Amino acid sequence: MKSKDFFALLNNISTLPIHVIDATIPISQYIAINVSENNIDLNTFNVSSSLAWQEYIDRYLQKHHKKIAFGGYLEQRNIYKRSTYFNQENNEEERNIHLGVDLWVAAGTKILTPLDATVHSFKNNTHYGDYGPTIILKHIINEEEFFTLYGHLSVASIQGLKVGQYFKAGECIATLGDASVNGDYAPHLHFQIIKDLENNVGDYPGVCSKKNLDRFKINCPDPNTLLKLNY
């Protein structure tokens, strides 16, 4: 399927927002947030500290009287400089462009599948700054197969899980992890759509370099085509 056709497929699944976070939290309680390198507020605290990030996110939500902060697709971020897992000597190869949407909310929050799905794979990606516990679901819409990735989950989320396990749209698949297990981040869900997993199992790059951006943009379209959140 061509990229524009895949985009149209995703966009046409629903005209209304689709929840991947606890559906008892209404969309009116969501607010967009910018955590790119252009946000000067990020210069006011240590971005290497998950605790400092948590305090920043909490203040942001309290200021706006909201419960979930979201955004980040194709953001260029400085936070990845803290981890050698993302850094390369050649700046062109540095992985710092975010390929999913992050939804910042409390640890323990329920994570839902937006569509009928089966479990493709799962894994605890334990590199510093990585996803931590991760689930990849497989979806088939109009005979087209694609995948969604859920990163920064709790360890309990992947215990007892089985490849091929079926989940109905809206069903709880996991809960969010805290900084001790999620790659050392303030609690949030990394949600990503993937057209071709390229033989990956329980993992897929969520951050890319400028050099590889064009390829990844095609394979990982904006999750907002499905979620219908307003940036």
N, C-alpha and C positions, 0 to 999 in steps of 0.2 A: 504494500500500500504506500502511495506517495505521501510525503509529509503533510501536504495541504489536506489530503483526504483523511489522514489520521487525525489532524487537528479538528476537522469538521465532525468526524465521528465522535470525538470526545465532547466537543461543544454542543452537540445535539442530543447527548444522553439525557440532559435535564435542563430546563429553563430556570430552575430554582437552585439555590445553594444546596450542596450535598455535604453532610457532616462526616468528618473523620475524627472529630473530638466529641466527647460526651454530648449527645443531642439534647440533654436537658439545659445546656448552656445555649441560649438563643444567639443568632447571628448578630443581633443588636449589641451583644456584649463583646464583639470582636473589634479590634482597632489595628490599622496598619502601623508597622514600625520599620524604620530604616536603620539597619545595623551595618551599612556599607562603610568603606573607608572615608566617605564624604561626610559622615555624620560627626561633627566636631564634638558632640557630647561624649563620644567614646574616648576622647582625649582626657577626660576628667577622672578616669579611673583605670585600674590595671586590667586590661582586657585579657590577660593571661589567667586571671583569677575567676573561677566559676562562682565563688561567693560574691565577688564584686559585680559580676554579670547579673546574678540573682537579685541583688539589691537594686541595680539599675532597672531591670525589667519590672520589679515590684513597684518602684517609684513611678515608672511610666504608666503602669496600669492604674495605680491609685490616683494619679493626677487626672487621668481621663475617665475614671470611674468605669473601667472595663475589666473583663476577666481573661481575655485571650488577646495576645499581640501576634500578628502574623505578617508574613512577607518574605522577601529575600530571593526571589527567582532572578538569576543572573546578576546578583549583587557581587561586586568585587569587595572582598573583605580583608581586613588586616589580622583578624583573630587567628588565622591559620599559620601566621608567622611563628607562633609559639611552639609549633610541633614540627619536628624533622620529617614526619610522615608526609607533610605537604610541601616542604621546602626543597628547592633544588638550587644548585649554584647558578645556573643560567636563569635569569629572571623570566625569560620567555617560557620556561618550563614550569615556573612556580604555579602550583595549583591554588587558586584563590577566588575563583568564580563559582558561585553557588548554583547548583542545578535543580534544587527543589524549593519547596516552600517550607518555612519553619513556622510552627505554631507554638508560642511560648505560653505555658500554663503549668499548673502545679504538678509535681511528681505524684504518681498514683492515679492521675486522671485516666478515664477509660478512653481507649482508642478503638475506632469503629472502621469496618470496611465500607467504602462508599458504594460498592457494587457486589453482586454475587461473585464469589471467588473460591478458589482452592489454594491451599498453601503450596507454593512452588518450592521454597527453601527457607531456612533460617540459620542464624549463626550469631555467636557473640564475637564481634569485631573489636578486639581489645587493645589495639594501638592507641597510644595517647592522642586524644583529639579525634578518634574515629567514632563510629556509630554506637559502639557497645552492642547490646542485644538488638537484633535486626530481623524483621520478617519481610519476605517478598511474597506477594500474592499474584496469582495468575487470573486474568479475566478474559472472557470471550464475549464480544458484543458484535452482532451481525456477522458472525463467523470470523471475526478478526481477533487475534490473540495479542494481548499486551499485559504489562505488569505494573504493580505499584509497590513501592518500597517504604517501609516504616522503620525509622532509625531512632536510637536513643531510648529504647524501651527498658522495662524492668527485666531482671533475670527470670523472674517467675513467668514472664510472658512466653518464653520459649521452652519452658519445662513442661513436658508432656505433649507438646505440639507434634503433629505428624504431617509429613509431606503428603499432599493429596487431600488433607482435611478440608471439608467444605464449610464455608461461612456464607450466610445469607446477607444481602445488603442491609447495613445498619446494625449488624451484630458486633458485639464487642470481641475484638481479637487480641487485645493486649492492654497493658497499662504503662504509663510513662515511668521511666527510671529517674533516679537522682544522680547527682554528680559523681557519686562513688562508683557507679556502674556504667554511665552513659557516655564515657569518653572525656569526662571532667568538664561538663557544660552546665549552665543553668538549665533546669528541666524544660524540654521542648520536644515536639515531634518534628522530625525531618520527613516530609512526605514528597515522594518523587514518582513521576510517571515515566516508564521505560518501554520503548517500543520493542527493542531487541536486547535481551540480557547478555548477548555475546558470550555465552557459556559460563557466565558468572553464577555462583551458587551462594546464597545467603549474604551477598555483598554486590555492590555496584558503585562506581565512583559517584559521589555526591558533590564533588568539587572538581573543576577542571582548570587547565591553563588557557591563556589567550590563544595559544597556538592551536589547541584542539577544540576551541569553542564552537566553531561552525558545525563540526561533526556531532558534538554532544547536543547542541540546540535542536537538531533534527531528531535525534533519538530520544531526547528528554524534553518534550514540550512543556509549556507553562502549565503547572497543575491547576491554575485558576480557570482553565478551560473547562475543568470538571467541577471544581469547588464553587465557582461563581461568587467569590468574595470580591469586594470592591477595594482596589488599592487606592 
